């Protein structure tokens, strides 16, 4: 999911810091697909239009490919 941190609905959260909007989007996606977690390892990935990715997705991608955060 790509979320626009510049959207009017996100500006209050965006001023709290880079990645704040991505964290919110990932939380919403996590709640939406909560039933999948019973059968699958579900990892929400949310990316802000200006670059930041939610933290759990960064950790997942780092485990997957190694050196993602560097």
PDB file of N, CA, C, O and CB in Angstrom:
ATOM      1  N   UNK A   1       0.831  -1.160   0.000  1.00  0.00           N
ATOM      2  CA  UNK A   1       0.000   0.000   0.000  1.00  0.00           C
ATOM      3  C   UNK A   1       0.881   1.230   0.000  1.00  0.00           C
ATOM      4  O   UNK A   1       1.834   1.314   0.775  1.00  0.00           O
ATOM      5  CB  UNK A   1      -0.948  -0.006   1.191  1.00  0.00           C
ATOM      6  N   UNK A   2       0.580   2.170  -0.847  1.00  0.00           N
ATOM      7  CA  UNK A   2       1.270   3.458  -0.860  1.00  0.00           C
ATOM      8  C   UNK A   2       0.287   4.488  -0.338  1.00  0.00           C
ATOM      9  O   UNK A   2      -0.845   4.570  -0.815  1.00  0.00           O
ATOM     10  CB  UNK A   2       1.795   3.835  -2.303  1.00  0.00           C
ATOM     11  N   UNK A   3       0.711   5.269   0.635  1.00  0.00           N
ATOM     12  CA  UNK A   3      -0.154   6.279   1.229  1.00  0.00           C
ATOM     13  C   UNK A   3       0.505   7.648   1.079  1.00  0.00           C
ATOM     14  O   UNK A   3       1.716   7.785   1.255  1.00  0.00           O
ATOM     15  CB  UNK A   3      -0.439   5.960   2.725  1.00  0.00           C
ATOM     16  N   UNK A   4      -0.286   8.639   0.758  1.00  0.00           N
ATOM     17  CA  UNK A   4       0.233   9.987   0.529  1.00  0.00           C
ATOM     18  C   UNK A   4       0.302  10.745   1.849  1.00  0.00           C
ATOM     19  O   UNK A   4      -0.725  11.074   2.443  1.00  0.00           O
ATOM     20  CB  UNK A   4      -0.648  10.752  -0.490  1.00  0.00           C
ATOM     21  N   UNK A   5       1.493  11.011   2.290  1.00  0.00           N
ATOM     22  CA  UNK A   5       1.676  11.739   3.544  1.00  0.00           C
ATOM     23  C   UNK A   5       1.329  13.221   3.403  1.00  0.00           C
ATOM     24  O   UNK A   5       1.267  13.941   4.400  1.00  0.00           O
ATOM     25  CB  UNK A   5       3.112  11.589   4.026  1.00  0.00           C
ATOM     26  N   UNK A   6       1.106  13.673   2.185  1.00  0.00           N
ATOM     27  CA  UNK A   6       0.756  15.066   1.946  1.00  0.00           C
ATOM     28  C   UNK A   6      -0.756  15.289   1.861  1.00  0.00           C
ATOM     29  O   UNK A   6      -1.206  16.427   1.733  1.00  0.00           O
ATOM     30  CB  UNK A   6       1.413  15.542   0.674  1.00  0.00           C
ATOM     31  N   UNK A   7      -1.545  14.206   1.932  1.00  0.00           N
ATOM     32  CA  UNK A   7      -2.999  14.324   1.858  1.00  0.00           C
ATOM     33  C   UNK A   7      -3.516  15.084   3.080  1.00  0.00           C
ATOM     34  O   UNK A   7      -2.944  14.987   4.166  1.00  0.00           O
ATOM     35  CB  UNK A   7      -3.663  12.922   1.765  1.00  0.00           C
ATOM     36  N   UNK A   8      -4.591  15.835   2.898  1.00  0.00           N
ATOM     37  CA  UNK A   8      -5.165  16.607   4.002  1.00  0.00           C
ATOM     38  C   UNK A   8      -5.491  15.726   5.204  1.00  0.00           C
ATOM     39  O   UNK A   8      -5.348  16.155   6.348  1.00  0.00           O
ATOM     40  CB  UNK A   8      -6.422  17.329   3.538  1.00  0.00           C
ATOM     41  N   UNK A   9      -5.924  14.506   4.947  1.00  0.00           N
ATOM     42  CA  UNK A   9      -6.299  13.604   6.032  1.00  0.00           C
ATOM     43  C   UNK A   9      -5.092  13.078   6.806  1.00  0.00           C
ATOM     44  O   UNK A   9      -5.263  12.476   7.866  1.00  0.00           O
ATOM     45  CB  UNK A   9      -7.090  12.443   5.481  1.00  0.00           C
ATOM     46  N   UNK A  10      -3.891  13.290   6.307  1.00  0.00           N
ATOM     47  CA  UNK A  10      -2.681  12.748   6.937  1.00  0.00           C
ATOM     48  C   UNK A  10      -1.737  13.806   7.497  1.00  0.00           C
ATOM     49  O   UNK A  10      -0.769  13.463   8.176  1.00  0.00           O
ATOM     50  CB  UNK A  10      -1.939  11.917   5.947  1.00  0.00           C
ATOM     51  N   UNK A  11      -1.992  15.069   7.231  1.00  0.00           N
ATOM     52  CA  UNK A  11      -1.013  16.090   7.600  1.00  0.00           C
ATOM     53  C   UNK A  11      -0.780  16.179   9.104  1.00  0.00           C
ATOM     54  O   UNK A  11       0.354  16.392   9.532  1.00  0.00           O
ATOM     55  CB  UNK A  11      -1.458  17.429   7.084  1.00  0.00           C
ATOM     56  N   UNK A  12      -1.824  16.021   9.915  1.00  0.00           N
ATOM     57  CA  UNK A  12      -1.635  16.088  11.367  1.00  0.00           C
ATOM     58  C   UNK A  12      -0.693  14.993  11.849  1.00  0.00           C
ATOM     59  O   UNK A  12       0.118  15.217  12.748  1.00  0.00           O
ATOM     60  CB  UNK A  12      -2.982  15.973  12.088  1.00  0.00           C
ATOM     61  N   UNK A  13      -0.797  13.829  11.263  1.00  0.00           N
ATOM     62  CA  UNK A  13       0.061  12.715  11.649  1.00  0.00           C
ATOM     63  C   UNK A  13       1.453  12.850  11.032  1.00  0.00           C
ATOM     64  O   UNK A  13       2.446  12.488  11.662  1.00  0.00           O
ATOM     65  CB  UNK A  13      -0.574  11.388  11.231  1.00  0.00           C
ATOM     66  N   UNK A  14       1.530  13.358   9.828  1.00  0.00           N
ATOM     67  CA  UNK A  14       2.809  13.477   9.114  1.00  0.00           C
ATOM     68  C   UNK A  14       3.789  14.390   9.840  1.00  0.00           C
ATOM     69  O   UNK A  14       4.999  14.172   9.775  1.00  0.00           O
ATOM     70  CB  UNK A  14       2.576  13.999   7.703  1.00  0.00           C
ATOM     71  N   UNK A  15       3.283  15.409  10.532  1.00  0.00           N
ATOM     72  CA  UNK A  15       4.181  16.333  11.228  1.00  0.00           C
ATOM     73  C   UNK A  15       4.824  15.683  12.453  1.00  0.00           C
ATOM     74  O   UNK A  15       5.771  16.235  13.014  1.00  0.00           O
ATOM     75  CB  UNK A  15       3.421  17.590  11.649  1.00  0.00           C
ATOM     76  N   UNK A  16       4.333  14.535  12.871  1.00  0.00           N
ATOM     77  CA  UNK A  16       4.914  13.843  14.021  1.00  0.00           C
ATOM     78  C   UNK A  16       6.233  13.167  13.673  1.00  0.00           C
ATOM     79  O   UNK A  16       7.004  12.819  14.568  1.00  0.00           O
ATOM     80  CB  UNK A  16       3.936  12.813  14.559  1.00  0.00           C
ATOM     81  N   UNK A  17       6.500  12.977  12.392  1.00  0.00           N
ATOM     82  CA  UNK A  17       7.778  12.414  11.982  1.00  0.00           C
ATOM     83  C   UNK A  17       7.654  11.509  10.779  1.00  0.00           C
ATOM     84  O   UNK A  17       6.573  11.025  10.443  1.00  0.00           O
ATOM     85  CB  UNK A  17       8.392  11.659  13.113  1.00  0.00           C
ATOM     86  N   UNK A  18       8.787  11.294  10.141  1.00  0.00           N
ATOM     87  CA  UNK A  18       8.835  10.426   8.970  1.00  0.00           C
ATOM     88  C   UNK A  18       8.412   9.012   9.353  1.00  0.00           C
ATOM     89  O   UNK A  18       8.874   8.464  10.354  1.00  0.00           O
ATOM     90  CB  UNK A  18      10.249  10.418   8.351  1.00  0.00           C
ATOM     91  N   UNK A  19       7.550   8.443   8.567  1.00  0.00           N
ATOM     92  CA  UNK A  19       7.093   7.082   8.805  1.00  0.00           C
ATOM     93  C   UNK A  19       5.827   6.979   9.625  1.00  0.00           C
ATOM     94  O   UNK A  19       5.255   5.894   9.728  1.00  0.00           O
ATOM     95  CB  UNK A  19       8.155   6.321   9.474  1.00  0.00           C
ATOM     96  N   UNK A  20       5.372   8.068  10.208  1.00  0.00           N
ATOM     97  CA  UNK A  20       4.159   8.037  11.036  1.00  0.00           C
ATOM     98  C   UNK A  20       2.930   7.629  10.230  1.00  0.00           C
ATOM     99  O   UNK A  20       2.102   6.848  10.699  1.00  0.00           O
ATOM    100  CB  UNK A  20       3.924   9.403  11.674  1.00  0.00           C
ATOM    101  N   UNK A  21       2.821   8.154   9.036  1.00  0.00           N
ATOM    102  CA  UNK A  21       1.670   7.835   8.185  1.00  0.00           C
ATOM    103  C   UNK A  21       1.758   6.383   7.706  1.00  0.00           C
ATOM    104  O   UNK A  21       0.740   5.697   7.613  1.00  0.00           O
ATOM    105  CB  UNK A  21       1.599   8.804   6.971  1.00  0.00           C
ATOM    106  N   UNK A  22       2.956   5.924   7.406  1.00  0.00           N
ATOM    107  CA  UNK A  22       3.138   4.525   6.991  1.00  0.00           C
ATOM    108  C   UNK A  22       2.778   3.581   8.137  1.00  0.00           C
ATOM    109  O   UNK A  22       2.179   2.531   7.907  1.00  0.00           O
ATOM    110  CB  UNK A  22       4.596   4.275   6.530  1.00  0.00           C
ATOM    111  N   UNK A  23       3.138   3.945   9.364  1.00  0.00           N
ATOM    112  CA  UNK A  23       2.787   3.124  10.518  1.00  0.00           C
ATOM    113  C   UNK A  23       1.268   3.027  10.669  1.00  0.00           C
ATOM    114  O   UNK A  23       0.738   1.950  10.940  1.00  0.00           O
ATOM    115  CB  UNK A  23       3.417   3.702  11.799  1.00  0.00           C
ATOM    116  N   UNK A  24       0.567   4.151  10.493  1.00  0.00           N
ATOM    117  CA  UNK A  24      -0.893   4.146  10.583  1.00  0.00           C
ATOM    118  C   UNK A  24      -1.498   3.264   9.499  1.00  0.00           C
ATOM    119  O   UNK A  24      -2.404   2.477   9.771  1.00  0.00           O
ATOM    120  CB  UNK A  24      -1.444   5.574  10.472  1.00  0.00           C
ATOM    121  N   UNK A  25      -1.004   3.392   8.279  1.00  0.00           N
ATOM    122  CA  UNK A  25      -1.525   2.580   7.173  1.00  0.00           C
ATOM    123  C   UNK A  25      -1.294   1.096   7.425  1.00  0.00           C
ATOM    124  O   UNK A  25      -2.169   0.276   7.144  1.00  0.00           O
ATOM    125  CB  UNK A  25      -0.868   2.994   5.849  1.00  0.00           C
ATOM    126  N   UNK A  26      -0.133   0.746   7.948  1.00  0.00           N
ATOM    127  CA  UNK A  26       0.168  -0.657   8.249  1.00  0.00           C
ATOM    128  C   UNK A  26      -0.753  -1.177   9.354  1.00  0.00           C
ATOM    129  O   UNK A  26      -1.223  -2.313   9.290  1.00  0.00           O
ATOM    130  CB  UNK A  26       1.649  -0.816   8.668  1.00  0.00           C
ATOM    131  N   UNK A  27      -1.007  -0.352  10.354  1.00  0.00           N
ATOM    132  CA  UNK A  27      -1.919  -0.750  11.438  1.00  0.00           C
ATOM    133  C   UNK A  27      -3.326  -0.995  10.909  1.00  0.00           C
ATOM    134  O   UNK A  27      -3.985  -1.957  11.302  1.00  0.00           O
ATOM    135  CB  UNK A  27      -1.954   0.325  12.535  1.00  0.00           C
ATOM    136  N   UNK A  28      -3.779  -0.125  10.023  1.00  0.00           N
ATOM    137  CA  UNK A  28      -5.116  -0.305   9.427  1.00  0.00           C
ATOM    138  C   UNK A  28      -5.177  -1.579   8.581  1.00  0.00           C
ATOM    139  O   UNK A  28      -6.159  -2.320   8.630  1.00  0.00           O
ATOM    140  CB  UNK A  28      -5.489   0.920   8.559  1.00  0.00           C
ATOM    141  N   UNK A  29      -4.129  -1.822   7.813  1.00  0.00           N
ATOM    142  CA  UNK A  29      -4.097  -3.024   6.984  1.00  0.00           C
ATOM    143  C   UNK A  29      -4.044  -4.272   7.860  1.00  0.00           C
ATOM    144  O   UNK A  29      -4.688  -5.277   7.559  1.00  0.00           O
ATOM    145  CB  UNK A  29      -2.891  -2.989   6.026  1.00  0.00           C
ATOM    146  N   UNK A  30      -3.278  -4.203   8.939  1.00  0.00           N
ATOM    147  CA  UNK A  30      -3.174  -5.318   9.889  1.00  0.00           C
ATOM    148  C   UNK A  30      -4.557  -5.635  10.472  1.00  0.00           C
ATOM    149  O   UNK A  30      -4.940  -6.801  10.565  1.00  0.00           O
ATOM    150  CB  UNK A  30      -2.165  -4.979  11.030  1.00  0.00           C
ATOM    151  N   UNK A  31      -5.300  -4.597  10.864  1.00  0.00           N
ATOM    152  CA  UNK A  31      -6.642  -4.791  11.419  1.00  0.00           C
ATOM    153  C   UNK A  31      -7.612  -5.334  10.371  1.00  0.00           C
ATOM    154  O   UNK A  31      -8.468  -6.162  10.686  1.00  0.00           O
ATOM    155  CB  UNK A  31      -7.175  -3.475  11.987  1.00  0.00           C
ATOM    156  N   UNK A  32      -7.483  -4.878   9.145  1.00  0.00           N
ATOM    157  CA  UNK A  32      -8.378  -5.316   8.072  1.00  0.00           C
ATOM    158  C   UNK A  32      -8.214  -6.800   7.768  1.00  0.00           C
ATOM    159  O   UNK A  32      -9.193  -7.487   7.476  1.00  0.00           O
ATOM    160  CB  UNK A  32      -8.125  -4.501   6.811  1.00  0.00           C
ATOM    161  N   UNK A  33      -6.990  -7.294   7.834  1.00  0.00           N
ATOM    162  CA  UNK A  33      -6.710  -8.682   7.470  1.00  0.00           C
ATOM    163  C   UNK A  33      -6.371  -9.555   8.670  1.00  0.00           C
ATOM    164  O   UNK A  33      -5.626 -10.528   8.549  1.00  0.00           O
ATOM    165  CB  UNK A  33      -5.578  -8.730   6.483  1.00  0.00           C
ATOM    166  N   UNK A  34      -6.918  -9.207   9.818  1.00  0.00           N
ATOM    167  CA  UNK A  34      -6.608  -9.936  11.046  1.00  0.00           C
ATOM    168  C   UNK A  34      -6.948 -11.427  10.927  1.00  0.00           C
ATOM    169  O   UNK A  34      -6.266 -12.257  11.528  1.00  0.00           O
ATOM    170  CB  UNK A  34      -7.365  -9.322  12.221  1.00  0.00           C
ATOM    171  N   UNK A  35      -7.976 -11.776  10.172  1.00  0.00           N
ATOM    172  CA  UNK A  35      -8.357 -13.185  10.014  1.00  0.00           C
ATOM    173  C   UNK A  35      -7.301 -13.990   9.261  1.00  0.00           C
ATOM    174  O   UNK A  35      -7.202 -15.200   9.460  1.00  0.00           O
ATOM    175  CB  UNK A  35      -9.688 -13.285   9.287  1.00  0.00           C
ATOM    176  N   UNK A  36      -6.527 -13.360   8.417  1.00  0.00           N
ATOM    177  CA  UNK A  36      -5.475 -14.069   7.676  1.00  0.00           C
ATOM    178  C   UNK A  36      -4.389 -14.608   8.601  1.00  0.00           C
ATOM    179  O   UNK A  36      -3.736 -15.606   8.296  1.00  0.00           O
ATOM    180  CB  UNK A  36      -4.851 -13.144   6.637  1.00  0.00           C
ATOM    181  N   UNK A  37      -4.205 -13.939   9.726  1.00  0.00           N
ATOM    182  CA  UNK A  37      -3.131 -14.324  10.633  1.00  0.00           C
ATOM    183  C   UNK A  37      -3.350 -15.683  11.264  1.00  0.00           C
ATOM    184  O   UNK A  37      -2.418 -16.285  11.796  1.00  0.00           O
ATOM    185  CB  UNK A  37      -2.979 -13.296  11.706  1.00  0.00           C
ATOM    186  N   UNK A  38      -4.569 -16.163  11.207  1.00  0.00           N
ATOM    187  CA  UNK A  38      -4.848 -17.493  11.752  1.00  0.00           C
ATOM    188  C   UNK A  38      -4.224 -18.590  10.885  1.00  0.00           C
ATOM    189  O   UNK A  38      -3.891 -19.667  11.380  1.00  0.00           O
ATOM    190  CB  UNK A  38      -6.365 -17.714  11.869  1.00  0.00           C
ATOM    191  N   UNK A  39      -4.069 -18.309   9.592  1.00  0.00           N
ATOM    192  CA  UNK A  39      -3.559 -19.319   8.663  1.00  0.00           C
ATOM    193  C   UNK A  39      -2.223 -18.945   8.011  1.00  0.00           C
ATOM    194  O   UNK A  39      -1.502 -19.816   7.525  1.00  0.00           O
ATOM    195  CB  UNK A  39      -4.576 -19.564   7.592  1.00  0.00           C
ATOM    196  N   UNK A  40      -1.902 -17.660   8.003  1.00  0.00           N
ATOM    197  CA  UNK A  40      -0.725 -17.206   7.266  1.00  0.00           C
ATOM    198  C   UNK A  40       0.116 -16.260   8.116  1.00  0.00           C
ATOM    199  O   UNK A  40      -0.367 -15.694   9.097  1.00  0.00           O
ATOM    200  CB  UNK A  40      -1.142 -16.515   5.961  1.00  0.00           C
ATOM    201  N   UNK A  41       1.356 -16.099   7.734  1.00  0.00           N
ATOM    202  CA  UNK A  41       2.218 -15.091   8.331  1.00  0.00           C
ATOM    203  C   UNK A  41       2.003 -13.815   7.525  1.00  0.00           C
ATOM    204  O   UNK A  41       2.629 -13.625   6.483  1.00  0.00           O
ATOM    205  CB  UNK A  41       3.740 -15.538   8.339  1.00  0.00           C
ATOM    206  N   UNK A  42       1.131 -12.953   7.999  1.00  0.00           N
ATOM    207  CA  UNK A  42       0.747 -11.744   7.270  1.00  0.00           C
ATOM    208  C   UNK A  42       1.649 -10.583   7.674  1.00  0.00           C
ATOM    209  O   UNK A  42       1.799 -10.295   8.862  1.00  0.00           O
ATOM    210  CB  UNK A  42      -0.736 -11.393   7.533  1.00  0.00           C
ATOM    211  N   UNK A  43       2.249  -9.917   6.689  1.00  0.00           N
ATOM    212  CA  UNK A  43       3.109  -8.769   6.946  1.00  0.00           C
ATOM    213  C   UNK A  43       2.623  -7.583   6.134  1.00  0.00           C
ATOM    214  O   UNK A  43       2.815  -7.551   4.919  1.00  0.00           O
ATOM    215  CB  UNK A  43       4.582  -9.093   6.611  1.00  0.00           C
ATOM    216  N   UNK A  44       1.985  -6.591   6.789  1.00  0.00           N
ATOM    217  CA  UNK A  44       1.562  -5.408   6.032  1.00  0.00           C
ATOM    218  C   UNK A  44       2.775  -4.565   5.646  1.00  0.00           C
ATOM    219  O   UNK A  44       3.689  -4.365   6.446  1.00  0.00           O
ATOM    220  CB  UNK A  44       0.560  -4.562   6.856  1.00  0.00           C
ATOM    221  N   UNK A  45       2.768  -4.084   4.432  1.00  0.00           N
ATOM    222  CA  UNK A  45       3.834  -3.204   3.951  1.00  0.00           C
ATOM    223  C   UNK A  45       3.170  -1.914   3.473  1.00  0.00           C
ATOM    224  O   UNK A  45       2.343  -1.924   2.561  1.00  0.00           O
ATOM    225  CB  UNK A  45       4.682  -3.885   2.795  1.00  0.00           C
ATOM    226  N   UNK A  46       3.548  -0.812   4.106  1.00  0.00           N
ATOM    227  CA  UNK A  46       3.002   0.496   3.748  1.00  0.00           C
ATOM    228  C   UNK A  46       4.163   1.442   3.462  1.00  0.00           C
ATOM    229  O   UNK A  46       5.136   1.503   4.215  1.00  0.00           O
ATOM    230  CB  UNK A  46       2.085   1.061   4.885  1.00  0.00           C
ATOM    231  N   UNK A  47       4.042   2.167   2.373  1.00  0.00           N
ATOM    232  CA  UNK A  47       5.092   3.086   1.941  1.00  0.00           C
ATOM    233  C   UNK A  47       4.486   4.470   1.761  1.00  0.00           C
ATOM    234  O   UNK A  47       3.469   4.629   1.086  1.00  0.00           O
ATOM    235  CB  UNK A  47       5.764   2.597   0.622  1.00  0.00           C
ATOM    236  N   UNK A  48       5.113   5.463   2.365  1.00  0.00           N
ATOM    237  CA  UNK A  48       4.670   6.835   2.154  1.00  0.00           C
ATOM    238  C   UNK A  48       5.188   7.314   0.802  1.00  0.00           C
ATOM    239  O   UNK A  48       6.219   6.837   0.326  1.00  0.00           O
ATOM    240  CB  UNK A  48       5.162   7.769   3.304  1.00  0.00           C
ATOM    241  N   UNK A  49       4.485   8.243   0.189  1.00  0.00           N
ATOM    242  CA  UNK A  49       4.893   8.744  -1.126  1.00  0.00           C
ATOM    243  C   UNK A  49       6.257   9.421  -1.073  1.00  0.00           C
ATOM    244  O   UNK A  49       6.941   9.494  -2.093  1.00  0.00           O
ATOM    245  CB  UNK A  49       3.853   9.720  -1.664  1.00  0.00           C
ATOM    246  N   UNK A  50       6.664   9.912   0.082  1.00  0.00           N
ATOM    247  CA  UNK A  50       7.964  10.569   0.199  1.00  0.00           C
ATOM    248  C   UNK A  50       9.058   9.615   0.653  1.00  0.00           C
ATOM    249  O   UNK A  50      10.183  10.042   0.913  1.00  0.00           O
ATOM    250  CB  UNK A  50       7.871  11.726   1.163  1.00  0.00           C
ATOM    251  N   UNK A  51       8.741   8.321   0.751  1.00  0.00           N
ATOM    252  CA  UNK A  51       9.786   7.342   0.986  1.00  0.00           C
ATOM    253  C   UNK A  51       9.709   6.433   2.189  1.00  0.00           C
ATOM    254  O   UNK A  51      10.008   5.247   2.047  1.00  0.00           O
ATOM    255  CB  UNK A  51      10.983   8.020   1.066  1.00  0.00           C
ATOM    256  N   UNK A  52       9.323   6.911   3.384  1.00  0.00           N
ATOM    257  CA  UNK A  52       9.372   6.028   4.541  1.00  0.00           C
ATOM    258  C   UNK A  52       8.483   4.795   4.411  1.00  0.00           C
ATOM    259  O   UNK A  52       7.404   4.839   3.819  1.00  0.00           O
ATOM    260  CB  UNK A  52       8.981   6.789   5.761  1.00  0.00           C
ATOM    261  N   UNK A  53       8.969   3.693   4.983  1.00  0.00           N
ATOM    262  CA  UNK A  53       8.259   2.416   5.009  1.00  0.00           C
ATOM    263  C   UNK A  53       8.006   2.072   6.470  1.00  0.00           C
ATOM    264  O   UNK A  53       8.826   2.393   7.330  1.00  0.00           O
ATOM    265  CB  UNK A  53       9.075   1.276   4.280  1.00  0.00           C
ATOM    266  N   UNK A  54       6.879   1.421   6.762  1.00  0.00           N
ATOM    267  CA  UNK A  54       6.591   1.058   8.151  1.00  0.00           C
ATOM    268  C   UNK A  54       7.678   0.146   8.714  1.00  0.00           C
ATOM    269  O   UNK A  54       8.295  -0.627   7.982  1.00  0.00           O
ATOM    270  CB  UNK A  54       5.221   0.370   8.251  1.00  0.00           C
ATOM    271  N   UNK A  55       7.904   0.247  10.023  1.00  0.00           N
ATOM    272  CA  UNK A  55       9.042  -0.413  10.659  1.00  0.00           C
ATOM    273  C   UNK A  55       9.016  -1.936  10.552  1.00  0.00           C
ATOM    274  O   UNK A  55      10.053  -2.550  10.301  1.00  0.00           O
ATOM    275  CB  UNK A  55       9.096  -0.025  12.097  1.00  0.00           C
ATOM    276  N   UNK A  56       7.852  -2.554  10.739  1.00  0.00           N
ATOM    277  CA  UNK A  56       7.812  -4.017  10.675  1.00  0.00           C
ATOM    278  C   UNK A  56       8.117  -4.515   9.264  1.00  0.00           C
ATOM    279  O   UNK A  56       8.691  -5.592   9.096  1.00  0.00           O
ATOM    280  CB  UNK A  56       6.439  -4.533  11.129  1.00  0.00           C
ATOM    281  N   UNK A  57       7.737  -3.737   8.250  1.00  0.00           N
ATOM    282  CA  UNK A  57       8.061  -4.109   6.868  1.00  0.00           C
ATOM    283  C   UNK A  57       9.563  -3.992   6.619  1.00  0.00           C
ATOM    284  O   UNK A  57      10.144  -4.821   5.919  1.00  0.00           O
ATOM    285  CB  UNK A  57       7.285  -3.221   5.871  1.00  0.00           C
ATOM    286  N   UNK A  58      10.193  -2.961   7.192  1.00  0.00           N
ATOM    287  CA  UNK A  58      11.650  -2.820   7.062  1.00  0.00           C
ATOM    288  C   UNK A  58      12.362  -4.018   7.675  1.00  0.00           C
ATOM    289  O   UNK A  58      13.307  -4.550   7.093  1.00  0.00           O
ATOM    290  CB  UNK A  58      12.133  -1.518   7.732  1.00  0.00           C
ATOM    291  N   UNK A  59      11.906  -4.441   8.852  1.00  0.00           N
ATOM    292  CA  UNK A  59      12.523  -5.597   9.513  1.00  0.00           C
ATOM    293  C   UNK A  59      12.309  -6.859   8.690  1.00  0.00           C
ATOM    294  O   UNK A  59      13.222  -7.674   8.553  1.00  0.00           O
ATOM    295  CB  UNK A  59      11.948  -5.784  10.929  1.00  0.00           C
ATOM    296  N   UNK A  60      11.108  -7.026   8.143  1.00  0.00           N
ATOM    297  CA  UNK A  60      10.795  -8.182   7.313  1.00  0.00           C
ATOM    298  C   UNK A  60      11.682  -8.206   6.063  1.00  0.00           C
ATOM    299  O   UNK A  60      12.266  -9.236   5.729  1.00  0.00           O
ATOM    300  CB  UNK A  60       9.307  -8.169   6.915  1.00  0.00           C
ATOM    301  N   UNK A  61      11.774  -7.071   5.385  1.00  0.00           N
ATOM    302  CA  UNK A  61      12.583  -6.999   4.172  1.00  0.00           C
ATOM    303  C   UNK A  61      14.064  -7.185   4.478  1.00  0.00           C
ATOM    304  O   UNK A  61      14.792  -7.774   3.678  1.00  0.00           O
ATOM    305  CB  UNK A  61      12.360  -5.666   3.467  1.00  0.00           C
ATOM    306  N   UNK A  62      14.513  -6.694   5.617  1.00  0.00           N
ATOM    307  CA  UNK A  62      15.896  -6.878   6.019  1.00  0.00           C
ATOM    308  C   UNK A  62      16.180  -8.350   6.248  1.00  0.00           C
ATOM    309  O   UNK A  62      17.232  -8.840   5.837  1.00  0.00           O
ATOM    310  CB  UNK A  62      16.209  -6.069   7.280  1.00  0.00           C
ATOM    311  N   UNK A  63      15.270  -9.071   6.892  1.00  0.00           N
ATOM    312  CA  UNK A  63      15.424 -10.508   7.094  1.00  0.00           C
ATOM    313  C   UNK A  63      15.398 -11.252   5.764  1.00  0.00           C
ATOM    314  O   UNK A  63      16.122 -12.229   5.572  1.00  0.00           O
ATOM    315  CB  UNK A  63      14.324 -11.039   8.017  1.00  0.00           C
ATOM    316  N   UNK A  64      14.562 -10.782   4.857  1.00  0.00           N
ATOM    317  CA  UNK A  64      14.385 -11.445   3.579  1.00  0.00           C
ATOM    318  C   UNK A  64      15.596 -11.293   2.657  1.00  0.00           C
ATOM    319  O   UNK A  64      16.068 -12.271   2.075  1.00  0.00           O
ATOM    320  CB  UNK A  64      13.160 -10.904   2.900  1.00  0.00           C
ATOM    321  N   UNK A  65      16.094 -10.063   2.528  1.00  0.00           N
ATOM    322  CA  UNK A  65      17.174  -9.804   1.579  1.00  0.00           C
ATOM    323  C   UNK A  65      18.494  -9.453   2.234  1.00  0.00           C
ATOM    324  O   UNK A  65      19.535  -9.491   1.577  1.00  0.00           O
ATOM    325  CB  UNK A  65      16.780  -8.705   0.664  1.00  0.00           C
ATOM    326  N   UNK A  66      18.477  -9.119   3.485  1.00  0.00           N
ATOM    327  CA  UNK A  66      19.706  -8.754   4.201  1.00  0.00           C
ATOM    328  C   UNK A  66      20.230  -7.406   3.755  1.00  0.00           C
ATOM    329  O   UNK A  66      20.331  -7.141   2.557  1.00  0.00           O
ATOM    330  CB  UNK A  66      20.778  -9.812   3.995  1.00  0.00           C
ATOM    331  N   UNK A  67      20.558  -6.564   4.697  1.00  0.00           N
ATOM    332  CA  UNK A  67      21.116  -5.260   4.382  1.00  0.00           C
ATOM    333  C   UNK A  67      20.132  -4.257   3.821  1.00  0.00           C
ATOM    334  O   UNK A  67      20.550  -3.259   3.233  1.00  0.00           O
ATOM    335  CB  UNK A  67      22.206  -5.424   3.431  1.00  0.00           C
ATOM    336  N   UNK A  68      18.835  -4.485   3.983  1.00  0.00           N
ATOM    337  CA  UNK A  68      17.826  -3.569   3.436  1.00  0.00           C
ATOM    338  C   UNK A  68      17.926  -2.186   4.065  1.00  0.00           C
ATOM    339  O   UNK A  68      17.757  -1.182   3.373  1.00  0.00           O
ATOM    340  CB  UNK A  68      16.422  -4.135   3.651  1.00  0.00           C
ATOM    341  N   UNK A  69      18.196  -2.116   5.353  1.00  0.00           N
ATOM    342  CA  UNK A  69      18.202  -0.840   6.061  1.00  0.00           C
ATOM    343  C   UNK A  69      19.481  -0.047   5.852  1.00  0.00           C
ATOM    344  O   UNK A  69      19.536   1.123   6.231  1.00  0.00           O
ATOM    345  CB  UNK A  69      17.996  -1.072   7.524  1.00  0.00           C
ATOM    346  N   UNK A  70      20.475  -0.622   5.281  1.00  0.00           N
ATOM    347  CA  UNK A  70      21.740   0.112   5.134  1.00  0.00           C
ATOM    348  C   UNK A  70      21.737   1.047   3.964  1.00  0.00           C
ATOM    349  O   UNK A  70      22.731   1.729   3.716  1.00  0.00           O
ATOM    350  CB  UNK A  70      22.879  -0.839   4.992  1.00  0.00           C
TER     351      UNK A  70
END
